[in-house]
């Protein structure tokens, strides 16, 4: 197949200073939980994207000095020449496919508590660090500013030596000392580096000039800047100082990488922001500079990409999350395989890996972060080792992915589900407020399976131990999912909750199935991910009077790891949901519930007509109980995230028929110590 001529513009080259990008696909800097901690994994992940056709592949933030130490966060590091080999390995892999490597150099200032280096953090003005550590950053004097300029210049030279083609000056997301100098609320200086925008931008202009002088002969110099902080007059706006700064420096960088606000806004989840929501904020940039402009918007549609280019809004299509969900997105467009793109669902599970300092994972792409340690490729998989047949019971995320991957391997696969619609838990979850795009997990896999002659999907097919035996498959996997429990057993109440007879107890499954409680409802969330908040939102939008109770200090507390906790709680409060945090649900009585403070055990009572328990799920493993020799995958084995279920299905498909050669099934990055 060949690409549609409509998309030819996406494959035009773009000049970035002294270097040329082979097309308009640009993987902007993004974190990955690997960095210096898992460097081989990081390098293999970036190399895979180059193979997939991205013209530019950038690092995450790279520390330039111990006074900007992000530990324990697993980012990049270029403190001295000893750090060069790790990044050189990454550059080699990227260059292997004719792509450009970009380095996002950064000094984090008050965003880093320097837990490892123990240096006193630096800032334009005296200010507490942003990490909630009991540490303050000290105001930089002029010698500190000169030192910062030198550190950045030295790091740029090291980046050039490592093989980078593009070197960043980072002034975005309020994550860099340079952005703190720009900030009207962080910079309270009265010297030539404070006050007016021109003064606050002085350090940025100096570092930009230093970087171009140091490496501009062979490297493009990019400037990353958040044009609007979404803070109104308190910060930069695209109609105010955000535009003023770009007009002031319009022709100085070789490329503008423009975005928004803090990370939780710039990488907002699909639950709260649609693809391309940044477009209107950054559209003006092309009006005031002749230099190439890259922007992001979680773009997965090539038609939307072409529109952005043809309408003069962007020169390059930036991506972080779409490049994670499908490292081969550019190749698929180029080869006319649009329907094969694994579209990002905007769940931000990728961010959670980084927040936990472990290799990145992705709901849509189970190979992400496994390229080196397991040798998994997002597009290639070993062919089958025999002619065995496989039966998978359950067409949820795990079963669909197992069937798809086994079908790709060439196995004869039958996928059976008792429901009338494929998708398992996502049949209903994708219909919850804001979660429609999560259905892409199902849609991608059902389409892929529909194109495989060796994979059959049978719905409305109830399997029993007898039918399993009669079927005669060589391998059977149980992927029957899990159901929410109604006894209250969970983290806070391991023995369950005192529930009076005859009271109205509902589960998320009941609510998603359309059961509508009458009267005031209490939603007890002891799960702490998205479900409790989503159920409360649905009930409130359906007209119920809702109180959400949680033992945690905030609503949907685990969503701090996916950057949308603030948005979840804000939306519920704006909808009129009553929020009661730091309280356990100790008893459910007729028309009331008893709560107890998790700190003082002080009790209170709330009137309610029904209680929804969001506590834990029980695997649906009846078939396995009857036939314990069968393999369980996904939530039927251990209820977890959708990403974990997809990974479980993929792992089963990869390992089927393959020898088990080690107790540790993946490579590790071991430190070799030379003791004297």
C-alpha positions as CSV (number, residue, x, y, z in Angstrom):
1,X,0.0,0.0,0.0
2,X,1.1,3.6,-0.6
3,X,0.1,6.7,1.3
4,X,-2.8,8.9,0.4
5,X,-1.5,12.0,-1.6
6,X,-3.4,14.2,0.9
7,X,-0.8,13.4,3.5
8,X,2.2,14.2,1.3
9,X,2.7,17.5,3.1
10,X,3.5,15.6,6.3
11,X,6.5,14.0,4.7
12,X,8.2,17.2,3.5
13,X,11.5,18.0,5.1
14,X,12.0,20.9,7.6
15,X,15.1,22.9,8.1
16,X,16.0,23.4,11.8
17,X,19.1,25.7,11.8
18,X,22.0,23.6,10.4
19,X,20.1,20.3,10.4
20,X,17.2,18.9,8.4
21,X,14.3,16.9,9.7
22,X,13.2,14.3,7.1
23,X,9.5,14.8,7.7
24,X,7.1,16.8,10.0
25,X,6.7,14.2,12.8
26,X,8.4,15.4,15.9
27,X,8.5,13.5,19.2
28,X,8.7,16.3,21.7
29,X,10.6,15.8,25.0
30,X,8.7,13.4,27.3
31,X,9.5,11.6,30.6
32,X,9.6,7.8,30.6
33,X,10.6,6.6,34.1
34,X,13.9,5.2,32.7
35,X,16.4,7.9,31.9
36,X,19.7,7.4,33.7
37,X,18.2,4.6,35.9
38,X,17.4,2.3,33.1
39,X,19.5,3.7,30.2
40,X,19.4,0.7,27.9
41,X,15.6,0.6,28.1
42,X,15.5,4.3,27.4
43,X,17.8,4.1,24.4
44,X,15.9,1.2,22.9
45,X,12.6,2.9,23.3
46,X,13.8,6.0,21.5
47,X,15.5,3.9,18.8
48,X,12.2,2.2,18.2
49,X,10.5,5.5,17.5
50,X,13.1,6.4,15.0
51,X,12.5,3.1,13.3
52,X,8.8,4.0,13.3
53,X,9.4,7.1,11.2
54,X,9.6,10.0,13.7
55,X,12.0,12.6,12.2
56,X,13.0,14.1,15.5
57,X,13.2,12.1,18.8
58,X,13.9,14.1,22.0
59,X,15.0,13.1,25.5
60,X,13.2,13.9,28.7
61,X,14.7,16.7,30.9
62,X,18.4,16.4,31.3
63,X,20.0,17.7,34.4
64,X,23.0,20.0,33.8
65,X,24.3,20.4,37.3
66,X,24.0,18.9,40.9
67,X,22.3,22.1,42.0
68,X,19.4,21.0,39.8
69,X,19.2,17.4,41.0
70,X,15.8,15.8,40.4
71,X,16.5,12.6,42.4
72,X,14.8,10.2,42.8
73,X,13.1,11.0,39.5
74,X,14.8,9.0,36.7
75,X,15.5,11.6,34.2
76,X,18.6,12.3,32.1
77,X,21.9,13.7,33.4
78,X,24.8,15.6,31.9
79,X,26.7,16.8,34.9
80,X,30.1,15.9,33.4
81,X,31.7,13.9,30.6
82,X,31.1,10.6,32.4
83,X,27.4,11.0,31.5
84,X,28.0,11.2,27.8
85,X,28.1,7.5,26.9
86,X,24.5,6.8,28.0
87,X,23.1,9.5,25.8
88,X,25.5,8.7,22.9
89,X,24.0,5.2,22.8
90,X,20.5,6.7,22.4
91,X,21.7,9.0,19.6
92,X,23.3,6.1,17.8
93,X,20.0,4.3,17.7
94,X,18.1,7.3,16.5
95,X,20.7,8.1,13.8
96,X,20.5,4.5,12.5
97,X,17.2,5.4,10.9
98,X,18.1,8.9,9.7
99,X,16.3,10.7,12.4
100,X,17.5,13.7,14.5
101,X,18.2,13.4,18.3
102,X,17.2,16.3,20.5
103,X,18.4,17.0,24.1
104,X,16.2,18.9,26.5
105,X,18.8,20.5,28.8
106,X,17.4,21.9,32.1
107,X,18.3,23.4,35.4
108,X,15.3,22.8,37.6
109,X,15.9,25.4,40.3
110,X,13.2,25.5,42.9
111,X,11.5,22.5,41.3
112,X,14.3,20.2,42.6
113,X,15.0,19.6,46.3
114,X,18.5,18.2,45.5
115,X,17.8,15.2,47.7
116,X,20.9,13.4,46.3
117,X,23.4,16.2,45.8
118,X,22.3,18.0,48.9
119,X,23.1,21.4,47.3
120,X,21.0,24.3,48.3
121,X,18.4,24.9,45.5
122,X,18.6,28.0,43.4
123,X,15.9,30.4,42.4
124,X,15.5,34.0,41.2
125,X,14.2,34.9,44.6
126,X,14.0,33.2,48.0
127,X,11.2,30.7,47.7
128,X,10.2,27.2,49.0
129,X,10.8,24.4,46.6
130,X,7.8,23.0,44.8
131,X,8.2,19.4,45.9
132,X,6.7,19.9,49.4
133,X,10.1,19.1,51.0
134,X,10.9,21.3,54.0
135,X,13.5,23.1,51.9
136,X,13.8,26.6,50.5
137,X,15.7,27.7,47.4
138,X,18.0,30.7,47.8
139,X,18.0,33.8,45.7
140,X,20.7,33.7,43.0
141,X,23.3,36.4,42.9
142,X,25.0,37.6,39.8
143,X,27.8,35.0,40.2
144,X,25.2,32.2,40.4
145,X,23.7,33.5,37.2
146,X,27.1,33.5,35.5
147,X,27.6,29.9,36.8
148,X,24.2,28.8,35.4
149,X,25.1,30.1,32.0
150,X,28.4,28.2,32.1
151,X,26.7,25.0,33.2
152,X,24.2,25.2,30.4
153,X,26.9,26.0,27.8
154,X,29.1,23.1,29.1
155,X,26.1,20.7,28.9
156,X,25.3,21.9,25.4
157,X,28.9,21.0,24.3
158,X,28.6,17.6,26.0
159,X,25.3,17.1,24.1
160,X,27.0,17.9,20.9
161,X,29.8,15.5,21.8
162,X,27.2,12.8,22.5
163,X,25.8,13.2,19.0
164,X,22.7,15.3,19.5
165,X,21.4,17.3,16.5
166,X,19.1,19.6,18.4
167,X,19.8,21.2,21.8
168,X,17.0,22.7,23.8
169,X,16.8,25.9,25.9
170,X,13.9,25.0,28.2
171,X,11.6,27.8,29.4
172,X,8.3,26.0,29.8
173,X,5.9,24.4,32.3
174,X,7.5,26.3,35.2
175,X,9.9,23.4,35.5
176,X,13.2,25.3,34.9
177,X,15.2,28.1,36.5
178,X,14.9,30.0,33.2
179,X,11.1,29.9,33.4
180,X,11.2,31.0,37.0
181,X,13.2,34.1,36.0
182,X,10.5,34.8,33.4
183,X,7.7,34.4,35.9
184,X,6.0,37.5,37.2
185,X,5.1,35.6,40.4
186,X,8.3,33.7,41.1
187,X,10.8,36.5,40.1
188,X,10.6,39.3,42.6
189,X,14.1,40.8,41.8
190,X,14.8,44.5,41.5
191,X,18.0,44.3,39.5
192,X,18.5,43.9,35.7
193,X,17.0,40.3,35.9
194,X,13.7,41.4,37.5
195,X,10.8,43.7,37.0
196,X,9.9,44.2,33.3
197,X,9.5,41.4,30.8
198,X,12.6,42.5,29.1
199,X,14.6,42.1,32.3
200,X,12.9,38.9,33.3
201,X,13.8,37.5,29.9
202,X,17.4,38.5,30.1
203,X,18.6,35.1,31.4
204,X,16.7,33.3,28.7
205,X,18.2,35.5,26.0
206,X,21.7,35.1,27.3
207,X,21.4,31.3,27.6
208,X,19.9,31.1,24.1
209,X,22.9,33.1,22.7
210,X,25.4,31.1,24.7
211,X,23.9,27.8,23.3
212,X,23.9,29.0,19.7
213,X,27.5,30.2,20.1
214,X,28.6,26.9,21.6
215,X,26.8,24.4,19.3
216,X,24.9,26.4,16.7
217,X,27.3,25.6,13.9
218,X,26.2,21.9,13.8
219,X,23.1,21.7,16.1
220,X,19.7,23.3,15.8
221,X,18.8,25.3,18.9
222,X,15.2,24.9,20.1
223,X,13.3,27.0,22.6
224,X,10.5,25.3,24.5
225,X,8.1,27.8,26.0
226,X,4.6,27.7,27.5
227,X,2.7,30.6,25.8
228,X,-0.1,30.6,28.4
229,X,0.0,29.6,32.0
230,X,-3.8,29.6,32.3
231,X,-3.4,31.9,35.4
232,X,-4.9,35.0,33.9
233,X,-3.1,38.2,34.8
234,X,-1.0,36.4,37.3
235,X,1.1,34.6,34.6
236,X,1.8,34.5,30.9
237,X,-1.1,34.6,28.5
238,X,-1.2,34.0,24.8
239,X,-2.7,37.5,24.4
240,X,-0.3,39.2,26.8
241,X,3.3,38.5,27.8
242,X,3.3,35.1,26.2
243,X,2.9,36.7,22.8
244,X,5.2,39.6,23.8
245,X,8.0,37.2,24.6
246,X,7.7,35.3,21.3
247,X,7.7,38.6,19.4
248,X,10.7,39.8,21.4
249,X,12.7,36.6,20.5
250,X,11.0,35.6,17.3
251,X,14.0,34.9,15.1
252,X,16.6,33.9,17.8
253,X,16.0,30.1,18.2
254,X,16.1,27.7,15.2
255,X,12.8,26.2,16.3
256,X,9.9,27.1,18.6
257,X,8.4,24.3,20.7
258,X,5.3,25.9,22.1
259,X,2.8,24.5,24.6
260,X,0.8,25.4,27.7
261,X,1.0,25.9,31.4
262,X,2.0,23.2,33.9
263,X,2.3,19.5,33.0
264,X,-1.2,18.6,34.3
265,X,-2.7,21.1,31.8
266,X,-0.4,20.6,28.9
267,X,-0.8,16.8,29.2
268,X,-4.4,16.9,30.3
269,X,-6.3,13.5,30.1
270,X,-8.9,12.9,27.5
271,X,-11.4,12.8,30.3
272,X,-11.2,16.6,30.6
273,X,-9.6,17.9,27.3
274,X,-10.1,17.0,23.7
275,X,-7.3,16.4,21.2
276,X,-6.0,19.7,19.9
277,X,-7.3,21.9,22.8
278,X,-4.0,23.8,22.7
279,X,-4.4,24.9,19.1
280,X,-6.1,28.3,19.8
281,X,-3.5,29.2,22.4
282,X,-0.5,28.7,20.1
283,X,-1.9,29.6,16.7
284,X,-0.4,33.1,16.9
285,X,3.2,31.9,17.0
286,X,3.4,31.3,13.3
287,X,2.3,34.9,12.7
288,X,5.3,36.4,14.5
289,X,8.2,34.2,13.5
290,X,9.6,32.7,10.3
291,X,11.3,29.9,12.3
292,X,9.6,26.4,12.3
293,X,7.0,25.9,15.0
294,X,6.1,22.6,16.7
295,X,3.1,22.2,18.9
296,X,1.3,19.3,20.6
297,X,-2.3,18.3,21.0
298,X,-2.4,14.5,21.3
299,X,-3.0,14.4,17.6
300,X,-3.7,10.9,16.1
301,X,-5.7,11.9,13.0
302,X,-3.6,12.6,9.9
303,X,-6.3,14.8,8.5
304,X,-6.1,17.0,11.6
305,X,-2.3,17.1,11.2
306,X,-2.6,18.1,7.5
307,X,-5.1,20.8,8.5
308,X,-2.7,22.3,11.0
309,X,0.1,22.4,8.4
310,X,-2.0,23.7,5.6
311,X,-3.6,26.4,7.7
312,X,-0.3,27.7,8.8
313,X,-0.6,26.9,12.5
314,X,2.3,24.5,12.8
315,X,5.3,23.4,10.8
316,X,5.8,20.1,12.7
317,X,3.4,17.8,14.4
318,X,4.6,17.4,18.0
319,X,3.7,14.3,20.0
320,X,4.6,12.6,23.2
321,X,1.6,10.4,24.2
322,X,0.6,9.5,20.6
323,X,4.3,8.4,19.9
324,X,4.1,6.2,23.0
325,X,0.8,4.6,22.0
326,X,2.1,4.0,18.5
327,X,5.8,4.5,17.8
328,X,5.1,3.6,14.2
329,X,2.4,6.2,13.6
330,X,4.4,8.0,10.9
331,X,5.2,4.8,9.1
332,X,1.6,3.7,9.1
333,X,0.5,7.0,7.5
334,X,3.3,6.8,5.0
335,X,2.4,3.3,4.1
336,X,-1.3,4.0,3.7
337,X,-2.2,2.0,6.9
338,X,-4.2,4.6,8.7
339,X,-6.6,2.0,10.2
340,X,-3.7,0.3,11.9
341,X,-2.7,3.2,14.1
342,X,-3.0,2.5,17.8
343,X,-4.6,5.8,18.9
344,X,-3.7,7.2,22.3
345,X,-6.6,7.1,24.7
346,X,-5.3,10.0,26.9
347,X,-5.4,8.0,30.1
348,X,-1.9,9.1,31.2
349,X,-0.9,5.7,32.5
350,X,2.4,6.6,30.8
351,X,2.8,9.4,33.3
352,X,2.2,7.1,36.2
353,X,5.3,5.0,35.4
354,X,7.4,8.1,35.4
355,X,5.9,9.3,38.7
356,X,6.8,5.9,40.2
357,X,10.3,5.9,38.8
358,X,9.8,2.7,36.8
359,X,9.8,2.1,33.0
360,X,7.0,3.7,31.2
361,X,3.9,1.7,30.3
362,X,1.0,2.3,28.0
363,X,-2.6,1.1,27.9
364,X,-2.7,0.8,24.2
365,X,0.9,-0.3,23.6
366,X,2.0,-3.2,25.9
367,X,5.5,-3.2,24.3
368,X,6.2,0.3,25.6
369,X,9.1,0.1,28.0
370,X,9.8,-3.5,27.1
371,X,11.8,-3.0,23.9
372,X,15.1,-3.7,25.6
373,X,14.4,-5.7,28.7
374,X,12.0,-8.2,27.0
375,X,13.0,-7.6,23.4
376,X,9.4,-6.7,22.4
377,X,8.8,-4.8,19.2
378,X,5.5,-2.9,18.7
379,X,5.0,-4.2,15.2
380,X,6.9,-7.5,15.1
381,X,6.3,-10.7,17.0
382,X,7.8,-14.2,16.7
383,X,5.8,-16.6,14.5
384,X,4.1,-19.6,16.1
385,X,6.3,-22.6,17.0
386,X,3.7,-25.2,16.2
387,X,0.2,-25.7,14.8
388,X,-1.6,-25.7,18.2
389,X,-5.0,-24.1,18.5
390,X,-6.0,-21.6,21.2
391,X,-9.3,-20.9,22.8
392,X,-9.6,-17.6,24.8
393,X,-12.7,-17.2,27.0
394,X,-13.5,-13.5,27.5
395,X,-13.3,-10.7,25.0
396,X,-12.2,-7.9,27.4
397,X,-8.9,-6.0,27.2
398,X,-6.8,-9.1,28.0
399,X,-8.6,-11.5,25.8
400,X,-8.7,-9.2,22.9
401,X,-5.0,-8.4,23.1
402,X,-4.1,-12.1,23.5
403,X,-6.2,-13.0,20.5
404,X,-4.8,-10.2,18.4
405,X,-1.2,-11.0,19.2
406,X,-1.6,-14.7,18.8
407,X,-3.3,-14.1,15.5
408,X,-0.4,-12.1,14.4
409,X,1.9,-15.0,15.4
410,X,-0.2,-17.2,13.1
411,X,-2.0,-19.3,15.7
412,X,-5.5,-20.5,15.0
413,X,-7.5,-18.6,17.7
414,X,-11.1,-18.7,18.9
415,X,-12.2,-15.9,21.1
416,X,-15.5,-16.5,22.9
417,X,-17.6,-14.2,25.2
418,X,-21.0,-14.6,26.7
419,X,-21.8,-10.9,26.1
420,X,-23.4,-9.5,23.0
421,X,-20.6,-6.9,22.6
422,X,-16.8,-7.3,22.8
423,X,-14.9,-5.2,25.3
424,X,-15.4,-6.7,28.8
425,X,-15.2,-4.0,31.4
426,X,-14.9,-1.4,28.7
427,X,-18.3,-2.1,27.3
428,X,-19.7,0.0,30.1
429,X,-16.7,2.0,31.3
430,X,-16.3,3.7,28.0
431,X,-19.8,5.1,28.5
432,X,-18.9,6.8,31.8
433,X,-18.5,10.6,31.6
434,X,-15.2,11.6,29.8
435,X,-14.1,8.0,29.1
436,X,-15.3,7.6,25.5
437,X,-11.8,7.6,24.1
438,X,-10.8,4.6,26.3
439,X,-13.0,2.6,24.0
440,X,-10.2,2.8,21.4
441,X,-8.6,-0.1,23.3
442,X,-11.5,-2.3,22.1
443,X,-12.0,-0.7,18.7
444,X,-8.4,-1.1,17.6
445,X,-8.3,-4.8,18.6
446,X,-11.6,-5.8,17.3
447,X,-10.7,-4.2,13.9
448,X,-7.3,-6.0,13.8
449,X,-9.0,-9.3,14.7
450,X,-11.6,-8.8,12.0
451,X,-8.8,-8.7,9.4
452,X,-7.3,-12.0,10.5
453,X,-8.6,-15.2,8.8
454,X,-7.1,-17.3,11.6
455,X,-9.0,-15.6,14.4
456,X,-12.7,-16.1,15.1
457,X,-14.7,-14.0,17.6
458,X,-17.9,-15.6,18.9
459,X,-20.2,-13.4,21.0
460,X,-23.2,-14.6,23.1
461,X,-21.3,-17.8,23.6
462,X,-21.4,-19.0,27.2
463,X,-18.6,-21.4,28.0
464,X,-18.8,-24.2,30.6
465,X,-16.4,-26.9,31.7
466,X,-18.2,-29.3,29.4
467,X,-18.0,-27.0,26.3
468,X,-14.4,-26.3,27.1
469,X,-13.7,-30.0,27.1
470,X,-15.8,-30.6,23.9
471,X,-14.0,-27.8,22.1
472,X,-10.7,-29.6,22.2
473,X,-8.3,-26.6,22.0
474,X,-4.6,-27.3,22.6
475,X,-4.4,-24.2,24.8
476,X,-7.2,-22.4,26.8
477,X,-6.9,-19.0,28.5
478,X,-9.4,-17.7,30.9
479,X,-9.9,-13.9,30.5
480,X,-13.3,-13.6,32.1
481,X,-12.5,-10.4,34.0
482,X,-13.7,-9.3,37.5
483,X,-16.8,-7.8,39.2
484,X,-17.1,-5.2,41.9
485,X,-17.9,-6.6,45.3
486,X,-20.7,-5.3,47.6
487,X,-19.5,-6.3,51.0
488,X,-17.2,-3.4,51.5
489,X,-14.0,-5.4,51.8
490,X,-11.1,-3.3,50.7
491,X,-8.0,-1.5,51.8
492,X,-9.6,0.4,54.7
493,X,-12.0,-2.4,55.7
494,X,-10.2,-5.8,55.2
495,X,-13.0,-7.6,57.1
496,X,-15.8,-5.8,55.3
497,X,-18.4,-3.2,56.5
498,X,-21.2,-3.7,59.0
499,X,-24.2,-3.7,56.6
500,X,-27.8,-3.9,57.9
501,X,-30.2,-6.3,56.3
502,X,-32.4,-4.9,53.5
503,X,-30.4,-1.7,52.8
504,X,-29.8,-0.6,49.2
505,X,-26.2,-1.6,48.3
506,X,-25.0,-1.0,44.7
507,X,-21.7,-1.6,42.9
508,X,-20.2,0.3,40.0
509,X,-21.4,-2.6,37.8
510,X,-24.9,-1.9,38.9
511,X,-24.7,1.8,38.1
512,X,-23.1,1.2,34.7
513,X,-25.8,-1.3,33.9
514,X,-28.4,1.4,34.3
515,X,-29.7,0.9,37.8
516,X,-30.8,4.3,39.1
517,X,-30.9,4.8,42.9
518,X,-33.7,6.9,44.3
519,X,-33.0,9.6,46.9
520,X,-29.6,10.7,48.3
521,X,-26.6,8.4,47.4
522,X,-23.3,7.9,49.2
523,X,-20.4,6.7,47.0
524,X,-17.7,5.2,49.1
525,X,-14.4,5.2,47.2
526,X,-11.7,2.9,48.7
527,X,-10.3,2.2,45.2
528,X,-8.8,5.7,44.7
529,X,-8.4,5.5,40.9
530,X,-11.0,6.9,38.4
531,X,-14.0,4.7,39.1
532,X,-15.3,6.4,42.3
533,X,-15.1,9.9,40.9
534,X,-16.6,8.7,37.5
535,X,-19.6,7.0,39.2
536,X,-20.2,10.0,41.4
537,X,-20.1,12.3,38.4
538,X,-22.5,10.0,36.4
539,X,-25.0,9.9,39.3
540,X,-24.9,13.6,39.8
541,X,-25.4,14.3,36.1
542,X,-28.4,11.9,36.2
543,X,-29.9,14.1,38.9
544,X,-29.0,12.3,42.1
545,X,-28.0,14.0,45.3
546,X,-24.5,12.6,45.8
547,X,-21.9,12.5,48.6
548,X,-18.5,11.0,47.8
549,X,-16.7,9.6,50.9
550,X,-13.1,8.4,50.8
551,X,-10.5,7.5,53.4
552,X,-7.9,9.3,51.4
553,X,-7.1,13.0,51.8
554,X,-8.4,13.8,48.4
555,X,-10.9,12.4,45.8
556,X,-9.5,9.7,43.4
557,X,-6.1,10.1,45.0
558,X,-4.2,7.7,42.7
559,X,-5.0,10.1,39.8
560,X,-2.3,12.3,41.2
561,X,-0.1,9.9,39.2
562,X,-2.1,10.6,36.0
563,X,-2.1,14.3,36.5
564,X,-5.9,14.7,36.7
565,X,-6.7,14.5,40.4
566,X,-7.2,18.3,40.7
567,X,-9.5,18.2,37.7
568,X,-11.5,15.3,39.1
569,X,-12.2,16.9,42.4
570,X,-12.8,20.3,40.9
571,X,-15.4,19.0,38.5
572,X,-17.2,17.0,41.2
573,X,-17.4,20.1,43.5
574,X,-18.6,22.3,40.7
575,X,-21.3,19.7,39.9
576,X,-22.5,19.9,43.4
577,X,-21.2,16.6,44.7
578,X,-20.5,16.8,48.4
579,X,-17.0,15.6,49.2
580,X,-16.0,14.0,52.5
581,X,-12.3,13.0,52.7
582,X,-10.3,11.3,55.3
583,X,-13.3,9.3,56.5
584,X,-14.1,5.6,56.5
585,X,-17.5,4.1,56.0
586,X,-17.9,2.1,59.2
587,X,-21.5,1.0,58.9
588,X,-24.5,1.1,56.5
589,X,-27.9,1.3,58.2
590,X,-31.4,1.8,57.0
591,X,-31.5,5.2,55.3
592,X,-28.1,6.3,56.8
593,X,-24.4,5.5,56.9
594,X,-21.9,5.9,59.7
595,X,-18.6,7.6,59.0
596,X,-15.5,7.7,61.2
597,X,-12.5,10.0,60.8
598,X,-9.4,8.0,59.8
599,X,-7.3,10.1,62.3
600,X,-9.5,10.6,65.4
601,X,-12.2,7.9,64.8
602,X,-14.8,10.7,65.5
603,X,-18.1,9.5,64.1
604,X,-20.8,11.2,62.0
605,X,-23.9,10.1,60.3
606,X,-25.2,10.8,56.8
607,X,-28.7,10.2,55.6
608,X,-28.9,8.3,52.3
609,X,-31.2,6.0,50.4
610,X,-28.5,4.0,48.7
611,X,-24.8,3.3,49.0
612,X,-22.4,2.6,46.1
613,X,-19.3,0.6,47.2
614,X,-16.2,1.2,45.1
615,X,-13.8,-1.0,47.1
616,X,-12.4,-4.0,45.3
617,X,-13.1,-6.4,42.5
618,X,-13.5,-10.2,42.6
619,X,-12.1,-12.2,39.7
620,X,-14.7,-14.0,37.7
621,X,-12.9,-17.4,37.8
622,X,-15.6,-20.0,38.0
623,X,-14.2,-21.8,34.9
624,X,-10.8,-21.8,36.4
625,X,-12.1,-23.1,39.7
626,X,-13.6,-26.0,37.8
627,X,-10.6,-26.4,35.6
628,X,-7.6,-25.2,37.6
629,X,-5.1,-26.4,35.0
630,X,-6.2,-23.6,32.7
631,X,-4.3,-20.3,32.3
632,X,-5.8,-17.1,33.7
633,X,-5.0,-13.7,32.2
634,X,-6.0,-10.1,32.9
635,X,-8.5,-9.3,35.6
636,X,-9.4,-12.9,36.0
637,X,-5.9,-13.5,37.4
638,X,-5.5,-10.2,39.3
639,X,-7.8,-7.2,38.9
640,X,-5.8,-4.1,38.0
641,X,-5.6,-1.3,35.5
642,X,-6.7,-1.8,31.8
643,X,-3.1,-1.3,30.9
644,X,-2.2,-4.3,33.1
645,X,-4.9,-6.4,31.5
646,X,-3.6,-5.6,28.0
647,X,-0.1,-6.4,29.1
648,X,-1.2,-9.7,30.6
649,X,-2.9,-10.7,27.4
650,X,0.2,-9.7,25.3
651,X,2.6,-11.5,27.7
652,X,0.5,-14.7,27.3
653,X,0.6,-14.4,23.5
654,X,4.4,-13.8,23.4
655,X,5.2,-16.7,25.8
656,X,3.0,-19.3,24.3
657,X,5.2,-22.1,22.9
658,X,8.4,-20.3,23.9
659,X,10.9,-21.9,26.3
660,X,11.3,-20.5,29.8
661,X,15.0,-19.9,30.1
662,X,15.3,-17.9,33.3
663,X,13.6,-17.3,36.7
664,X,13.8,-13.6,35.9
665,X,11.9,-13.3,32.6
666,X,13.5,-10.0,31.5
667,X,16.9,-8.4,31.3
668,X,18.0,-6.1,34.1
669,X,20.4,-3.2,34.2
670,X,22.9,-4.3,36.7
671,X,25.6,-2.2,38.2
672,X,29.1,-3.7,37.9
673,X,31.2,-2.7,40.9
674,X,35.0,-2.8,40.8
675,X,36.0,-3.1,44.4
676,X,39.6,-2.4,45.5
